[in-house]
Amino acid sequence: MKLLYSLFLLMFSVAVFGQNATIDQLKKELSEAKTTEEKMVLNFQIAEAFLRVDADECIKYGKAAHNQAVSKRNDGMSARSAFIIAKGYERDRNSRNAEVWFKSTQKFAKAAGYSDLLIQATTKRSAVAVKDRNYRRAYEINQEAFNYFSQRGTSMSDLDSRFERQKAQLEREKRDLEKEKDQLTFTINNLKLQSEQLSTDKTLLEERQAQLLQSNEQKQQEISAKQEEIMTIEEEKKKIEEVAKRKEKEVKSLSREALEQKAALAEATLEAEQSKLIAQQSELEAAQSRNLRNQTLAAAGFLLLLLILFYARYRTKRKAANTLAEKNKTIEEERERSDELLLNILPAPIASELKEYGKAKARKFDEVTVLFTDFKNFTQISEQLTPEELVEELDLCFKAFDFIISQYEDIEKIKTIGDAYMCASGLSERRSIPYNIVRAAMEIQEFLEEHKQERIRLGRPYFEARIGIHTGPVVAGVVGVDKFAYDIWGDTVNIAARMESKSLPGKVNISESTHNLVRYKFDCEYRGKVDAKNKGQIDMYFVKESLPAVAV
């Protein structure tokens, strides 16, 4: 029984340790890899595994994969490994090296034709430039990518269409993976039933072993009885020998002839008794040998069957666990990608509510600051540009606006309407003061002024924007079924639009309610009143600059 218990513990330990496919396993496969292609792929997989736990190790294995990919002229793997290295430097907060490797990613992604990876690397480099407030550099980075797609004949609408197709494909794959997960769950339940059946078989085998042990005890008792018989025979033999000795003494008194006859008879009797004893002893030894052989074979057969059952169960559970782990990892990656897409469209609280309940309730916020921008003489300027130039110029400006407001967590982009751009702050349960949205408005005007000077230098038409800001209550919610749109409604939106229409190009015009909240942070110039529908007259102020005590 101790042997069986030890064997059971050994098999259980092997099953537990066999379920974990870790970085150590990948390193072991790397050490056994023969070709450069195998080593390249394994180095990349190890770098991916280290990305979330150890940035330095991620960079180390990523560079190994990159060098091997470059030596093999594998542009696709060169781009992917460069991107993983850049992500490692990004986690280490080493923006300089991250920017270098994102640039390398762009180079190899172009060579491989990886549009998605090129867009991701471009976005990362642009974000670094905007973080450094180098909007010119951000524009050049995006312009370079735009020119590349234009040369290849790929428009933004083509990329959007491709994105929608990929998104639909991912949704289908996600549903397929969910079905496979359900199937694996069903398989696991079946395996549990098989495990229970194996447990029942084990119980039966243990009962059979008990029967064999009982039979063995009976055989041992039989052997003991035979040994007692042998001892009895030995005693009888001794008695016969004593009788023979007495007879020998008697023959001395007999005549020689009678002595010889009597001796011959005694010898014959003794030989007969000895032959009988030898036969009985041989039969007893043969019976002992047969019993020992039968017991050994039965024990060996039971151990072999038990080993086979445990090994089959271990292999089945290991295969099912590995398959389930791979599917769960794929499902988790797809879920994260879907979450990122949803967060690009909706605020985080609204996205969470949609995922949990399938819909989002409208909310009223008492103090939201709304920003409107609108380009001066847009119609006249658009007539001086080709359709492609007009869309390119609008895309450049709106992307710069997106980059600027993305630096402030409390600002949410609402929508663009033609040449108008709308965003808001304060759309959360936590009350916020509109310092950041006023700063963002001033940075937008700074960007447009720099871009204006560049366009004048090139002798090209340029846009100038009016910006209006107002603070007040709004109602916010999600509309639509298949394509969600997050929007806000109320008099506050109309007054913000009124502030914009009464502003001047290059200026930020704010209402009295906004001025009361930010007057200690910004130097403002009073410029009179404006009529607002259902609100009477409202004071207006131009924002001139940040006050020195809080200058950024």
Residue, then its C-alpha position, 0 to 999 in steps of 0.5 A: m500500500k505504501l508503494l501505491y500511495s507513493l506512486f499516486l503522489l508522483m503521478f499527481s505532481v507530474a500532472v500539476f507541473g505539466q499544466n503550466a506553459t511558462i517563459d521557462q518553457l519558451k526559453k527551453e525551446l529556444s535553447e533547442a531550436k536549430t534554425t534562425e527562423e525558429k530562434m527568431v520566432l521564439n525570441f519574439q514570443i519571449a519578448e511578448a511574454f516579458l512585455r508586461v512583467d520585465a521591460d528590460e528582458c522584453i527589450k533584450y529578446g526583442k532585439a535578438a529577434h530583430n537582428q535575426a529578422v533583419s539578417k533574414r530580410n524578413d521585413g514583417m518580423s523586423a517591423r513587429s520586433a521593432f514595435i515590441i522593443a519600442k513598447g518595452y522602452e515606453r514601459d521604461r519611460n525612455s521616450r527617446n529610445a522608444e521614438v527611435w524604435f517606433k521610427s524603425t517600425q515605420k520603416f520596416a512596416k512600409a517595406a512589409g506593407y503592414s498598414d495597421l502597424l504603420i498607423q500604430a507607430t505613427t500614432k505613438r510618435s505623434a503622441v510623443a511629439v505632442k507631449d513635448r508640445n512639438y506640434r510641428r514635429a507631430y504634423e510632419i510625422n502624420q504628413e509622412a504617413f499620409n503621403y505614404f498612403s496617398q502614394r499607394g492609392t490608399s485613402m482614409s475612407d479605404l483605411d476606415s473600410r478596412f478597419e470596419r471589415q477587420k472589426a467585423q472579422l474580429e467579431r466573427e472570430k470572437r463568436d467562434l472562439e466563444k463557441e469553441k470555449d463552450q465546446l471545451t467546457f463541455t469536453i472538460n465536463n465529460l473528462k470530469l465524468q471520466s475521472e469519476q468513472l476512473s475513481t470508481d474503477k480504482t475502488l474496484l481495483e482496490e477491492r480486488q487487491a484486498q481479495l488477492l491479499q486475503s487469498n494470499e493469507q489463505k495460501q500462507q496458512e496452507i503453507s504453514a500447515k504443510q510445514e507442520e506436516i513436514m515437521t511431523i514427518e521429520e519426527e516420524k523419521k527420527k522415530i524410525e531411525e531409533v527403531a533401526k538402531r534398536k534392531e541393529k542391536e538385536v541383530k547382534s544376538l541373531s545368526r548371521e543369516a537371520l541378521e542379513q535377512k532382517a537387515a535387508l528387510a529393515e533397509a527396504t522399509l527405511e528406503a520406502e519411508q524415505s522415498k515417501l517423505i521426499a515425494q511429500q516434501s517435493e510436492l509441498e515445495a512445488a505448491q509454495s512456488r506456484n502460490l508465490r508466482n501467482q501472487t507476484l503476477a497478480a500484483a504486477g498486473f494491478l500496478l501496470l493497469l494503475l499506471i496506464l490509467f493514471y498516465a491516460r488521465y494525465r495526458t488527457k487533462r494536460k491536453a485539455a488544459n493547454t487548449l483551454a489556456e490558449k483559447n482563453k488567451t486569444i479571447e482575452e486579447e480580442r476582448e481587450r482590442s474590442d474594449e480599446l475600440l469602444l473607448n475610442i468612441l465613448p467615455a470610459p464610464i459610458a463604455s463600461e455601462l454599455k458592456e454591462y447592461g447593453k445600454a446607457k442611461a442619459r445623465k444630467f450634469d449641473e456644471v459642464t464646460v462646452l468648447f466650440t471652434d469654427f473656421k473663419n471664411f471656410t466656404q471662401i477658402s474651400e473654393q481655393l482648394t481641391p477636394e483632396e487638399l481641403v480634406e487633408e487640411l481639415d484632417l491635419c487641424f482636427k488631428a492636432f485638436d485631438f492630440i491637444i485635448s487628449q493631454y487632459e483627462d477631463i476633456e471629452k471630444i463630442k463631435t465634428i460638424g463640417d468645419a466646427y469642432m466640439c468638446a466638453s469637460g466635467l462629464s463625470e461624477r467628480r466636479s471639475i474646474p474648467y482650467n484645462i479646457v481653457r488651456a486647450a483652447m489657447e494651445i489650439q490657437e497657438f497651433l493654428e497661428e504656427h500653421k498659418q505662418e507656414r501656409i503664408r510662407l508657402g503662399r497657400p490659403y490658411f484657416e483661422a478659428r474662432i473659439g467660444i466657451h460656456t459653462g452650465p448644465v447639460v444632458a448627456g447620453v448615447v444615441g443609435v443602435d448599431k453605431f453609437a454616438y455620444d452627444i450632449w444637449g441643452d441651452t449650455v450648448n447653444i450659448a457656447a455656440r453663441m460665444e463662438s460666433k461672437s468671438l474673433p479669429g485667433k481669440v478665445n471668447i468665454s462667458e461670464s459663468t466660465h470667467n467666474l471659475v477661471r478668473y484667478k488662473f487667467d488674465c481676461e479682457y471684458r468685451g461687453k454683453v451678448d443676447a442669448k435666447n431665453k437667457g437675456q444678456i450675458d457678459m463676454y471675456f477674451v482670455k489673454e494669457s495665464l497669470p504668472a503665478v500659475a503659468v505652465 
